[in-house]
Amino acid sequence: MRSKQYVRSERSKKSATTAERKAVAQGARSSKCPSPEEREAARRPLASLISKSEKAQQKLRPDSWQYAMLAENLKALRLANALLNESSSAAAAAAQSELQHARQRLEGLCQKVAETQRRFALGAAAHTLQRNRLAALQTAAALVALRERELGA
């Protein structure tokens, strides 16, 4: 049987986690256009994530749910990468629904990366990797959201 204090601490952890998730999602939904420095800083971690996801996908069966999930994530990452690199042809071809789906995927990835980052000690290489990846995903999500608003206006 759990003590009341333990149950309270578990509740506060859950509410803190919920608040952190909302903050991460809010960071991804930033309404401002990312600066050139933020765009530049996001390029390498985003390219790395795309590369790692492609390699992981090759090891999966094409009929598995993991393969399908990675395919959807890669589609969102590639669209964000095109926007980040200001590739007008890929960005112009994206429909409103594609942008919305990509933004939702990127926000979900932001939450997963933030959860993963908490597992590592501050200053550890893995923590820094996740921090950079999170910043890149938030920049990418902001760019997709901005493009989505431009098309919707």
C-alpha positions in Angstrom: 0.0 0.0 0.0 1.3 3.4 -0.9 1.6 6.2 1.6 -0.3 9.4 1.1 3.0 11.3 0.7 4.1 9.0 -2.1 0.8 9.4 -3.9 1.0 13.2 -3.7 4.6 13.2 -5.0 3.5 11.0 -7.9 0.6 13.4 -8.7 3.0 16.4 -8.6 5.4 14.6 -11.0 2.5 13.9 -13.4 1.3 17.5 -13.3 4.9 18.8 -13.7 5.3 16.5 -16.7 2.1 17.8 -18.2 3.2 21.3 -17.7 6.6 20.5 -19.3 4.8 18.9 -22.3 2.7 22.0 -22.8 5.8 24.2 -22.6 7.6 22.1 -25.2 4.5 22.2 -27.5 4.2 25.9 -27.0 7.9 26.4 -27.9 7.2 24.5 -31.1 4.2 26.7 -31.9 6.1 29.9 -31.6 4.5 32.5 -33.8 7.7 34.4 -34.6 9.8 33.6 -37.7 13.0 31.8 -36.6 16.1 34.0 -37.0 18.8 33.2 -39.6 21.0 32.0 -36.6 18.3 29.7 -35.4 17.8 28.3 -38.9 21.5 27.7 -39.3 21.8 26.0 -35.9 18.8 23.8 -36.8 20.2 22.5 -40.1 22.8 20.0 -38.8 20.7 18.3 -36.1 17.7 18.1 -38.4 19.8 16.5 -41.2 21.3 14.1 -38.6 17.8 13.1 -37.4 16.7 12.5 -41.0 19.8 10.4 -41.7 19.4 8.3 -38.5 15.7 7.8 -39.2 16.3 6.6 -42.8 18.9 4.1 -41.5 16.6 2.8 -38.8 13.7 2.5 -41.3 15.9 0.3 -43.6 16.1 -2.3 -40.8 12.4 -2.6 -40.4 9.8 -4.6 -42.3 7.8 -2.4 -44.7 4.5 -3.8 -43.3 5.3 -2.9 -39.7 3.8 0.0 -37.7 7.3 1.2 -36.9 8.1 1.5 -40.5 4.9 3.5 -41.2 5.5 5.7 -38.2 9.1 6.5 -39.4 7.8 7.1 -42.9 5.3 9.7 -41.6 8.0 11.3 -39.4 10.5 11.4 -42.3 7.9 13.1 -44.5 7.4 15.8 -41.9 11.2 16.1 -41.3 11.9 16.4 -45.1 9.2 19.1 -45.5 10.6 21.0 -42.6 14.1 20.6 -44.0 13.0 22.0 -47.3 11.5 25.0 -45.5 14.6 25.4 -43.4 16.8 25.5 -46.5 14.3 27.7 -48.3 13.7 25.2 -51.1 10.8 26.9 -52.8 9.7 24.0 -55.0 9.1 21.6 -52.1 7.6 24.3 -49.9 5.3 25.5 -52.7 4.1 21.9 -53.4 3.0 21.4 -49.8 -0.7 21.6 -49.3 -2.4 23.0 -46.2 -3.3 19.6 -44.9 0.3 18.3 -45.5 1.6 21.3 -43.5 -0.8 20.7 -40.7 0.1 17.0 -40.5 3.8 17.8 -40.6 3.4 20.4 -37.8 1.5 17.8 -35.6 4.2 15.2 -36.2 7.0 17.7 -35.4 5.3 18.8 -32.2 5.0 15.1 -31.2 8.7 14.6 -31.9 9.4 17.6 -29.8 7.6 16.0 -26.9 9.4 12.7 -27.3 12.8 14.4 -27.5 12.1 16.5 -24.4 11.1 13.3 -22.5 14.3 11.6 -23.7 16.4 14.5 -22.7 15.3 14.3 -19.1 16.8 10.8 -18.8 20.3 12.2 -19.2 22.5 14.1 -16.8 23.0 17.8 -17.5 26.2 18.3 -19.5 26.3 14.7 -20.8 26.9 14.3 -24.5 23.5 12.6 -24.9 21.8 15.5 -23.1 23.5 18.0 -25.4 22.5 16.0 -28.5 18.8 15.9 -27.3 18.9 19.7 -26.5 20.2 20.5 -30.0 17.7 18.1 -31.6 14.8 19.7 -29.6 15.8 23.2 -30.6 16.0 22.1 -34.2 12.6 20.4 -34.1 11.1 23.5 -32.4 12.5 25.7 -35.2 11.3 23.4 -37.8 7.8 23.2 -36.3 7.7 27.0 -36.1 8.6 27.3 -39.8 5.9 24.8 -40.8 3.4 26.6 -38.7 4.4 29.9 -40.2 4.0 28.5 -43.7 0.7 26.9 -42.7 -0.6 30.4 -41.6 0.7 32.0 -44.8 -1.3 29.5 -46.9 -4.4 29.8 -44.7 -4.4 33.6 -44.9 
